[in-house]
Amino acid sequence: MKNQNLRLSIFLGLLICVSVPTYIVAKPLEGNVIFIRGGIVIELEERLKTSNEPDSLHPLPSLVIGEESKSAEEIYPSWIDDQRALATYDWKPQTDYRIALRWTDSSLFEINTTAPLKPLPYRIRTVELEEPLSLLANLQRPATPTTVAFSSNGEQLAVGTNAGHVAIINPLTGDRIWKTRISEGYAKHAAFSPDGKRFYIGEQSPDGFIYAYDLSTTKPTLLWKYRMADDIDTSTPQNPDDVYAWVQYPGPYRISTTEGGDLLVVGNHSWTKEGVGLKKAQLYRFDGETGKVKWKWPPNQTLPMTISWFDYSRDVKTVALLAYKRGSEDTTSFKSGTLYVIEGETGETAWEYTFDPLKPYFEEVTFWRGVSASPDGGFINVTTDDGRAFIFKTALPPAAIEPLWETNLTTPLEVSGIPIIATNGTIAATNDFALFVTGDTFIPYHLQKGAQRPPSAHPNGMTLFAHGWSGEKVWQWTLENMPQGLQVDGTGRYAVISVSKRGQNVEEQLHGVSVFDLTAEGGGLSKYLYTYRTEGQLPYDTIAISADGRFIALIETPIAMPDETVRGGNQVHIIR
């Protein structure tokens, strides 16, 4: 009887366990939401075990986000670290949102919040560069970062130095993917193939090599290399140990990959031999996979000048470059101070335009970069060192090769009898805008007349100008400091300008990057999003933006202050 009662008790107990529903109480998590460019970041107060490669033990949480009055959308975020989740989402300004992040173990983060008028600058992380790039390998002459480049998908970030060290890191996690040293030369410029499987970097060195690496294998391997010194010659500086000896070596001034996987490279070499200044340059189009040269420009010789910069349309049918040589007469069929437009498929010259000097202030025409092409190939914008700006249509009949528009952007103005001018060589182009960035005011050396410092600032200096392709000014924005670089993403939406200049006091130490949404309606105030500041200075041309515009990378270097303190450090900032 006792056994029967025991069995009955066990049966009833099991029945109760089966019949009574079990409720799992959600574990609430505390945190906050930050609205950033093209997405949100959730910052949790509690550290969690997270992974961007989920498995059965660590499945990804689901993020549900939506306007309070509308249906929600489920997305899966990426984890920056154990407390921060990043999600891509096109939010609307000043709109109420309900956001929930839920795990399978019932951990739950919920919040009702309102999106701001504009996104906030957000630092994903900073990565110290001394270890991955061996910056202190030579304590007598520490290396410095010289080039930075994103892969197309933004998942790889390459940084090179003036001592030939190269590192590729994951911009989201900060993990180092690969490290190598190409040589003891100056790592001049770098780029990734469109699929991110190949990496290209060029050195300014006696050989002027371009290297192509295969990143699809477990350990990256060298695919091919090309020695530009075979074309544009090598040289030995008068003082090879000088810190600036590298400027007399051949090297690639720009490396860029096309959507079809080809590689466009311009090589320059400027040196002195037996007291005579020499220059040689060449523009190449390579097969990115094999390294085969598809064409060179000029085709049968090197250019006895400097190619200041080149740009091209998205379909690579139009390639534009600027060429000049100071203090020399024109040689052979090439003229200094000329815009050359090249057929991208064949490498043949389509047309050219030689600029007249801006007299009486200048006897010749030179350039600092100063050329860009609209992605659709319809237009080219140009600036000359004398302060003028130009727009050309690319489809020009031979008898009508003239600028569509030109203006005196930062040309000399006389103040108290002293001619002042502002830099204007930093430019870019989208299908909607010709972008011109002007910089610091100065007195040209040959016009100083005993005065070295300008009596006042040029009225058009330190400004971002956006013009339509008919030449009309659409909007402008005043910069806080000397521009050090301009990048536009592959969609033509975001423009990034780095500003930095070492001043004499703390108030002049303004360093950072300003970000603009070029698609926003309205003028400069509407298009300006934010400025992200750094303590240290930003070297020239060491910013990058991923093709989709999601990630921005900027190199910071330390500044020794007058009181012997140091501000900033050798690091790369990855921001949204």
Phi, psi and omega per residue, in radians:
M1 nan -0.734 3.111
K2 -1.091 -0.679 3.125
N3 -1.131 -0.652 3.111
Q4 -1.135 -0.731 3.117
N5 -1.128 -0.666 3.129
L6 -1.125 -0.772 3.120
R7 -1.110 -0.658 3.129
L8 -1.140 -0.677 3.132
S9 -1.148 -0.733 3.122
I10 -1.121 -0.728 -3.141
F11 -1.094 -0.785 3.137
L12 -1.121 -0.640 3.118
G13 -1.126 -0.766 3.104
L14 -1.119 -0.669 -3.141
L15 -1.096 -0.702 3.122
I16 -1.129 -0.720 -3.133
C17 -1.094 -0.633 -3.112
V18 -1.356 -0.648 -2.978
S19 -1.443 -0.547 -3.061
V20 -1.486 2.124 -3.132
P21 -1.134 2.558 3.137
T22 -1.860 2.265 -3.128
Y23 -1.906 2.214 3.100
I24 -1.651 2.125 -3.111
V25 -1.462 2.204 -3.132
A26 -1.131 2.424 3.091
K27 -1.581 1.920 -3.087
P28 -1.272 2.502 3.082
L29 -2.068 2.533 3.130
E30 -1.771 2.603 3.114
G31 3.018 -2.868 3.111
N32 -2.592 2.921 -3.100
V33 -2.066 2.361 3.092
I34 -2.077 2.196 3.123
F35 -1.542 2.069 -3.076
I36 -2.085 3.116 3.100
R37 -1.048 2.099 3.026
G38 1.177 0.411 3.126
G39 2.988 -2.908 3.097
I40 -2.361 2.730 2.990
V41 -2.119 2.269 3.030
I42 -1.780 2.122 3.101
E43 -1.881 2.024 -3.118
L44 -1.674 2.597 3.101
E45 -1.363 -0.442 -3.095
E46 -1.766 2.448 3.065
R47 -1.396 2.355 -3.119
L48 -2.165 2.782 3.024
K49 -1.454 1.912 -3.051
T50 -2.192 2.835 3.105
S51 -2.758 2.526 3.023
N52 -1.584 0.022 3.048
E53 -2.167 1.451 -2.999
P54 -1.169 2.665 3.004
D55 -2.430 -3.017 -3.085
S56 -1.114 -0.471 -3.135
L57 -1.509 -0.462 -3.090
H58 -2.329 1.208 3.105
P59 -1.214 2.660 3.132
L60 -1.243 2.441 3.031
P61 -1.272 2.731 3.077
S62 -1.739 2.475 3.119
L63 -1.967 2.137 3.118
V64 -1.940 2.131 -3.097
I65 -2.399 2.459 3.110
G66 -3.000 2.797 3.035
E67 -1.143 2.555 -3.004
E68 -1.039 -0.544 -3.078
S69 -1.692 0.068 -3.076
K70 -2.253 2.986 3.136
S71 -1.188 2.589 -3.071
A72 -1.566 2.858 3.130
E73 -2.086 2.366 3.130
E74 -1.745 2.205 3.128
I75 -2.371 2.891 -3.136
Y76 -2.049 2.077 -3.069
P77 -1.404 2.898 2.966
S78 -1.793 2.547 -3.092
W79 -1.703 2.172 3.050
I80 -1.329 -0.756 3.055
D81 -2.749 -2.879 -3.041
D82 -1.294 -0.045 -3.136
Q83 -2.214 -0.104 -3.038
R84 -2.250 2.216 3.101
A85 -2.021 2.360 -3.109
L86 -2.000 2.209 -3.137
A87 -2.231 2.389 3.062
T88 -1.435 2.177 -3.101
Y89 -2.794 2.328 -3.108
D90 -1.598 1.481 -3.095
W91 -1.443 2.808 -3.140
K92 -1.850 2.428 3.140
P93 -1.071 2.541 3.052
Q94 0.880 0.772 3.117
T95 -2.109 2.465 3.130
D96 -1.409 2.336 -3.131
Y97 -2.252 2.584 2.980
R98 -1.973 2.177 -3.023
I99 -2.201 2.319 3.122
A100 -2.405 2.296 3.094
L101 -2.081 2.014 -2.998
R102 -2.182 2.389 3.070
W103 -1.803 2.843 3.115
T104 -1.187 -0.364 3.078
D105 -1.502 0.209 3.084
S106 1.325 0.170 2.962
S107 -1.134 2.415 -2.994
L108 -2.485 2.292 2.972
F109 -2.048 2.151 -3.138
E110 -2.285 2.519 3.109
I111 -2.783 2.509 2.938
N112 -1.860 2.227 -3.042
T113 -2.609 2.904 -3.134
T114 -2.051 2.275 3.129
A115 -1.208 2.518 3.127
P116 -1.325 3.079 3.103
L117 -1.207 -0.656 3.135
K118 -2.359 2.719 3.124
P119 -1.187 2.728 3.065
L120 -1.638 2.540 3.007
P121 -1.157 2.359 -3.084
Y122 -2.340 2.195 3.101
R123 -1.532 2.013 3.037
I124 -1.168 -0.839 3.073
R125 -3.055 2.895 2.904
T126 -2.014 2.497 3.141
V127 -2.082 2.086 3.083
E128 -1.157 2.390 -3.015
L129 -1.815 -0.124 -3.077
E130 -1.091 -0.754 -3.100
E131 -1.337 -0.946 -3.084
P132 -1.126 -0.420 -3.106
L133 -1.942 0.134 3.083
S134 0.865 0.829 -3.068
L135 -1.113 -0.487 -3.073
L136 -1.824 0.364 3.113
A137 -1.068 -0.604 3.058
N138 -2.017 1.738 -3.050
L139 -1.156 -0.486 3.128
Q140 -1.260 -0.474 3.129
R141 -2.484 1.385 -3.123
P142 -1.028 2.499 3.127
A143 -1.317 2.773 3.098
T144 -2.291 2.560 3.089
P145 -1.150 2.474 -3.063
T146 -2.216 -0.398 -3.096
T147 -2.619 2.618 -3.135
V148 -2.533 2.452 -3.093
A149 -2.669 2.465 3.050
F150 -1.687 2.622 2.862
S151 -1.290 2.857 -3.034
S152 -1.042 -0.656 -3.121
N153 -1.496 0.013 3.110
G154 1.306 0.165 -3.075
E155 -1.617 -0.126 3.103
Q156 -2.334 2.443 3.116
L157 -2.293 2.141 -3.133
A158 -1.816 2.434 3.074
V159 -2.319 2.310 3.103
G160 -2.117 2.870 -3.108
T161 -2.219 3.006 3.107
N162 -1.344 0.027 3.055
A163 -1.931 0.213 3.046
G164 1.494 0.079 3.096
H165 -1.423 2.491 3.142
V166 -2.387 2.368 3.064
A167 -2.337 2.495 3.021
I168 -2.021 2.214 -3.101
I169 -2.165 2.804 3.019
N170 -1.486 2.010 -3.041
P171 -1.186 -0.399 -3.132
L172 -1.381 -0.802 -3.069
T173 -1.706 -0.357 -3.076
G174 1.463 -0.016 -3.120
D175 -1.211 2.473 3.079
R176 -1.408 2.199 -3.141
I177 -1.558 -0.684 -3.044
W178 -2.827 2.621 3.097
K179 -2.504 2.437 3.080
T180 -2.693 3.058 3.005
R181 -2.275 2.059 -3.064
I182 -1.334 -0.554 3.128
S183 3.138 -2.948 3.008
E184 -1.602 0.167 -3.121
G185 -1.436 -3.124 -3.093
Y186 -1.544 2.021 3.090
A187 -1.248 1.831 -2.916
K188 -1.540 -0.829 -3.069
H189 -2.687 2.636 -3.059
A190 -2.482 2.753 3.099
A191 -2.807 2.747 3.046
F192 -1.906 2.695 2.992
S193 -1.204 2.797 -3.096
P194 -1.004 -0.568 3.140
D195 -1.556 0.008 3.111
G196 1.306 0.134 -3.079
K197 -1.602 -0.204 3.098
R198 -2.254 2.577 -3.134
F199 -2.237 2.334 -3.110
Y200 -2.107 2.398 3.058
I201 -2.574 2.497 -3.135
G202 -2.108 2.613 -3.105
E203 -2.035 2.545 2.946
Q204 -1.694 1.897 -2.978
S205 -2.782 3.087 3.086
P206 -0.984 -0.511 -3.138
D207 -1.630 -0.553 -3.100
G208 1.103 0.830 -3.082
F209 -1.296 2.575 2.869
I210 -1.921 2.232 -3.109
Y211 -1.963 2.460 3.045
A212 -2.139 2.187 -3.113
Y213 -2.021 2.484 3.053
D214 -1.571 2.025 -3.119
L215 -1.689 -0.004 -3.072
S216 -1.415 -0.206 3.133
T217 -1.592 2.934 -3.138
T218 -1.021 -0.762 3.058
K219 -2.047 2.079 -3.126
P220 -0.921 2.407 -3.112
T221 -2.184 2.681 3.127
L222 -1.298 2.137 3.097
L223 -1.478 -0.880 -3.136
W224 -2.836 2.875 3.014
K225 -2.544 2.717 -3.097
Y226 -2.327 2.307 -3.108
R227 -1.700 1.814 -3.123
M228 -1.215 -0.397 3.117
A229 -1.077 -0.366 3.055
D230 -1.161 -0.387 3.133
D231 -1.790 -0.861 -3.009
I232 -1.835 0.262 3.018
D233 1.279 2.826 3.037
T234 -1.955 3.067 -3.136
S235 -2.822 2.862 3.057
T236 -2.086 2.031 3.134
P237 -1.055 2.687 3.113
Q238 -1.056 -0.598 3.080
N239 -2.287 1.557 -3.064
P240 -1.061 -0.391 -3.122
D241 -1.518 -0.079 3.141
D242 -1.159 2.531 -3.085
V243 -1.096 -0.414 3.139
Y244 -1.869 0.343 -3.132
A245 -1.085 -0.496 -3.066
W246 -1.057 -0.442 -3.080
V247 -1.159 -0.295 -3.141
Q248 -1.633 0.077 3.114
Y249 -1.686 2.767 3.015
P250 -1.268 2.575 3.129
G251 -2.955 2.879 3.130
P252 -1.508 2.117 -3.139
Y253 -1.517 -0.335 2.979
R254 -2.673 2.391 3.005
I255 -2.181 2.240 -3.113
S256 -2.534 2.475 -3.140
T257 -1.807 2.500 3.108
T258 -1.567 2.896 3.130
E259 -1.113 -0.438 3.106
G260 -1.478 -0.029 3.078
G261 1.696 0.045 3.067
D262 -1.395 2.963 -3.082
L263 -2.181 2.204 3.029
L264 -1.872 2.268 -3.072
V265 -2.416 2.404 2.956
V266 -1.983 2.250 3.098
G267 -1.927 2.339 3.111
N268 -2.181 2.580 3.058
H269 -2.516 2.126 3.126
S270 -2.286 2.086 -3.063
W271 -2.674 3.016 3.136
T272 -2.053 2.307 3.123
K273 -2.318 2.089 -3.128
E274 0.920 0.715 3.078
G275 1.396 0.051 -3.117
V276 -1.914 2.234 3.086
G277 -1.332 2.249 -3.108
L278 -2.142 2.611 3.098
K279 -2.478 2.439 3.016
K280 -2.506 2.533 -3.133
A281 -2.572 2.728 3.127
Q282 -2.662 2.439 3.008
L283 -1.875 2.308 -3.075
Y284 -2.115 2.621 2.849
R285 -2.172 2.044 -3.124
F286 -1.842 2.655 2.812
D287 -1.266 2.064 -3.006
G288 -1.122 -0.464 -3.097
E289 -1.488 -0.719 -3.033
T290 -1.765 -0.362 -3.070
G291 1.460 0.061 3.117
K292 -1.169 2.341 3.110
V293 -1.357 2.056 3.100
K294 -1.392 -0.695 3.000
W295 -2.849 2.798 2.999
K296 -2.151 2.615 3.002
W297 -2.277 2.257 -0.119
P298 -1.086 2.682 -2.997
P299 -1.263 -0.580 -2.999
N300 -2.040 0.147 -3.138
Q301 -2.851 3.043 3.005
T302 -1.619 2.768 3.116
L303 -1.472 2.178 -3.101
P304 -1.425 0.769 -3.100
M305 -2.581 -3.016 3.014
T306 -1.821 2.327 2.960
I307 -1.610 1.907 -3.030
S308 -1.223 -0.583 -3.130
W309 -3.047 2.873 2.999
F310 -2.486 2.795 3.025
D311 -2.603 2.950 -3.046
Y312 -2.702 2.778 3.094
S313 -1.300 2.841 -3.076
R314 -1.075 -0.614 3.127
D315 -1.474 0.007 3.088
V316 1.074 0.352 3.059
K317 -1.372 -0.406 3.134
T318 -2.144 2.155 3.054
V319 -2.146 2.234 -3.118
A320 -2.062 2.410 3.104
L321 -2.495 2.759 3.075
L322 -2.021 2.416 -3.121
A323 -2.338 2.475 3.125
Y324 -2.765 2.867 2.999
K325 -2.605 2.131 -3.086
R326 -1.216 2.479 2.941
G327 1.044 0.586 -3.139
S328 -2.471 2.726 3.066
E329 -1.402 2.788 3.117
D330 -1.083 2.492 -3.137
T331 -2.018 2.488 -3.136
T332 0.785 -2.265 -3.074
S333 -1.673 0.084 -3.091
F334 -1.769 2.400 -3.116
K335 -2.004 2.342 3.087
S336 -1.194 2.617 3.141
G337 1.284 0.744 -3.002
T338 -2.190 2.468 2.940
L339 -1.616 2.115 3.070
Y340 -1.903 2.300 3.074
V341 -1.950 2.136 -2.993
I342 -1.921 2.462 2.987
E343 -1.254 2.029 -3.025
G344 -1.147 -0.474 -3.122
E345 -1.353 -0.642 -3.016
T346 -1.905 -0.374 -3.061
G347 1.416 0.187 3.133
E348 -1.555 2.648 3.126
T349 -1.268 2.154 3.088
A350 -1.455 -0.867 3.058
W351 -2.849 2.951 -3.134
E352 -2.535 2.730 3.118
Y353 -2.479 2.147 3.133
T354 -1.738 2.209 -3.108
F355 -1.448 2.418 3.052
D356 -1.386 2.526 3.099
P357 -1.100 2.640 3.102
L358 -1.562 1.484 -3.124
K359 -1.485 2.639 0.163
P360 -1.566 0.064 -3.035
Y361 -1.357 -0.571 -3.065
F362 -2.344 2.474 3.132
E363 -1.742 -0.145 -3.136
E364 -2.571 2.943 -3.127
V365 -1.991 2.214 3.083
T366 -2.255 2.972 -3.076
F367 -2.399 2.642 2.873
W368 -2.096 1.763 -2.971
R369 0.924 -1.900 2.931
G370 1.320 0.443 3.043
V371 -2.527 2.443 3.100
S372 -2.656 2.665 -3.130
A373 -2.150 2.451 3.075
S374 -1.143 2.512 -3.102
P375 -0.976 -0.572 3.141
D376 -1.388 -0.049 3.073
G377 1.403 0.125 -3.064
G378 -1.413 -0.461 -3.003
F379 -2.489 2.789 3.069
I380 -2.331 2.339 3.008
N381 -1.985 2.558 -3.002
V382 -2.448 2.534 2.913
T383 -2.233 2.562 3.068
T384 -1.921 2.717 -3.072
D385 -1.112 -0.272 3.125
D386 -1.431 -0.002 3.049
G387 1.814 0.054 -3.138
R388 -1.573 2.690 3.082
A389 -2.240 2.523 -3.047
F390 -2.398 2.697 2.958
I391 -2.264 2.350 3.094
F392 -2.148 2.530 2.878
K393 -1.479 2.453 -3.091
T394 -1.366 -0.552 -3.133
A395 -1.526 1.483 -3.093
L396 -1.992 2.322 2.991
P397 -1.200 2.613 -3.065
P398 -0.940 -0.546 -3.082
A399 -1.488 -0.045 -3.040
A400 -2.253 0.757 3.131
I401 -1.502 1.538 3.134
E402 -2.457 2.712 3.084
P403 -1.096 2.477 3.006
L404 -1.236 -0.546 -3.082
W405 -2.750 2.562 3.008
E406 -2.623 2.706 -3.138
T407 -2.636 2.715 3.031
N408 -1.525 1.544 -3.010
L409 -1.296 -0.967 3.130
T410 -2.334 0.571 -3.138
T411 -1.124 2.853 -3.042
P412 -1.001 2.358 2.978
L413 -2.125 2.391 -3.116
E414 -1.618 2.136 3.095
V415 -2.102 2.032 -3.073
S416 0.959 0.638 3.116
G417 1.409 0.033 -3.125
I418 -1.875 2.128 3.114
P419 -1.342 2.186 3.091
I420 -1.994 2.647 -3.101
I421 -2.534 2.818 3.083
A422 -2.217 2.611 3.130
T423 -1.151 2.647 -3.107
N424 -2.662 0.407 -3.013
G425 -1.489 -0.043 -3.120
T426 -1.693 1.955 -3.087
I427 -2.461 2.913 3.093
A428 -2.730 3.078 -3.102
A429 -2.602 2.471 2.907
T430 -2.147 3.140 3.095
N431 -1.202 -0.320 -3.113
D432 -1.776 -0.534 -2.975
F433 -2.315 2.557 2.826
A434 -1.736 2.070 -3.062
L435 -1.784 2.250 3.104
F436 -2.177 2.205 3.122
V437 -1.985 2.147 3.131
T438 -1.841 2.732 -3.023
G439 -2.205 -2.429 -2.995
D440 -1.223 2.652 3.079
T441 -1.530 2.446 3.107
F442 -2.651 2.960 3.040
I443 -1.860 2.105 3.101
P444 -0.926 2.453 -3.005
Y445 -0.940 -0.768 -3.066
H446 -1.349 -0.050 3.140
L447 -2.027 0.229 -2.995
Q448 -1.196 -0.552 3.070
K449 0.902 0.692 3.124
G450 1.537 -0.255 3.111
A451 -1.772 2.262 -3.124
Q452 -1.793 -0.555 -3.141
R453 -1.798 2.352 -3.139
P454 -1.130 2.449 -3.135
P455 -1.206 -0.352 3.100
S456 -2.774 2.970 3.136
A457 -1.432 2.547 3.057
H458 -1.172 2.344 -3.075
P459 -1.081 -0.400 3.128
N460 -1.799 0.172 3.111
G461 -1.346 2.871 3.059
M462 0.902 0.867 -3.055
T463 -2.491 2.508 2.940
L464 -1.700 2.085 3.100
F465 -1.894 2.348 3.050
A466 -2.062 2.086 -3.139
H467 -2.016 2.531 2.951
G468 -1.245 2.894 -3.042
W469 -1.320 -0.051 2.956
S470 -1.565 -0.117 3.096
G471 1.868 -0.233 -3.095
E472 -1.216 2.412 3.088
K473 -1.326 2.192 -3.083
V474 -1.689 -0.753 3.102
W475 -2.840 2.937 3.109
Q476 -2.632 2.870 -3.134
W477 -2.598 2.290 3.139
T478 -1.421 2.270 -3.132
L479 -1.535 2.704 -3.104
E480 -1.479 -0.338 -3.055
N481 -2.769 -3.100 -3.093
M482 -1.124 2.177 3.120
P483 -1.152 2.403 -3.136
Q484 -2.097 0.061 3.118
G485 2.900 2.665 3.126
L486 -2.416 2.264 3.086
Q487 -2.354 2.491 3.057
V488 -2.157 2.392 -3.106
D489 -1.248 2.981 -3.049
G490 -1.191 -0.300 3.129
T491 -1.586 -0.173 -3.096
G492 1.346 0.280 -3.108
R493 -1.602 -0.846 -3.017
Y494 -1.876 2.351 3.000
A495 -2.029 2.417 -3.106
V496 -2.209 2.241 3.102
I497 -2.132 2.197 3.030
S498 -1.603 2.419 3.122
V499 -2.228 2.356 -3.106
S500 -2.971 2.454 3.023
K501 -2.862 2.289 3.128
R502 -1.305 2.046 -3.121
G503 -1.787 -3.091 -3.099
Q504 -1.561 -0.222 3.118
N505 -2.520 2.984 -3.057
V506 -1.071 -0.634 -3.106
E507 -1.097 -0.459 3.136
E508 -1.535 -0.109 -3.081
Q509 -1.490 1.198 3.128
L510 -1.791 1.978 -3.100
H511 -2.298 2.433 3.098
G512 2.868 -3.015 3.088
V513 -2.172 2.368 3.064
S514 -1.819 2.385 -3.047
V515 -2.060 2.385 -3.103
F516 -2.219 2.452 2.993
D517 -1.708 1.795 -3.042
L518 -1.236 -0.242 -3.129
T519 -1.624 -0.146 3.141
A520 -1.167 2.467 3.127
E521 -1.296 2.553 3.109
G522 1.864 -2.931 -3.077
G523 -1.599 -2.742 -3.064
G524 -1.048 -0.671 -3.127
L525 -1.117 -0.624 3.109
S526 -1.270 -0.626 -3.080
K527 -1.423 -0.460 3.101
Y528 -1.207 2.232 3.139
L529 -1.751 -0.967 -3.100
Y530 -2.980 2.954 2.978
T531 -2.161 2.205 3.087
Y532 -1.720 2.184 -3.024
R533 -1.799 2.648 3.043
T534 -2.205 2.766 3.068
E535 -1.348 -0.777 -3.121
G536 -1.481 3.081 -3.101
Q537 -1.523 2.812 -3.111
L538 -1.926 1.986 3.122
P539 -1.100 2.785 -3.120
Y540 -1.110 2.371 2.991
D541 1.068 0.662 3.094
T542 -2.134 0.816 2.967
I543 -2.189 2.706 3.107
A544 -2.607 2.644 3.038
I545 -2.296 2.405 -3.126
S546 -1.159 2.739 -3.040
A547 -1.025 -0.604 3.135
D548 -1.495 -0.018 3.085
G549 1.438 0.014 -3.047
R550 -1.237 -0.829 -3.014
F551 -1.936 2.523 3.030
I552 -2.159 2.375 3.083
A553 -2.132 2.408 3.090
L554 -2.448 2.424 3.140
I555 -1.596 2.316 3.057
E556 -2.028 2.444 3.059
T557 -2.193 2.695 -3.052
P558 -1.293 2.745 3.079
I559 -2.140 2.232 3.023
A560 -1.484 2.074 -3.094
M561 -1.481 2.816 3.138
P562 -1.003 -0.504 3.133
D563 -1.512 0.254 3.083
E564 1.285 0.127 2.987
T565 -1.456 2.873 -3.128
V566 -2.107 2.295 3.088
R567 -1.942 2.382 3.129
G568 1.381 -3.040 -3.122
G569 -2.813 3.049 3.078
N570 -1.409 1.693 -3.085
Q571 -2.705 2.790 3.053
V572 -1.949 2.302 3.084
H573 -1.702 2.289 3.008
I574 -1.950 2.080 -3.050
I575 -2.263 2.902 3.002
R576 -2.008 nan nan
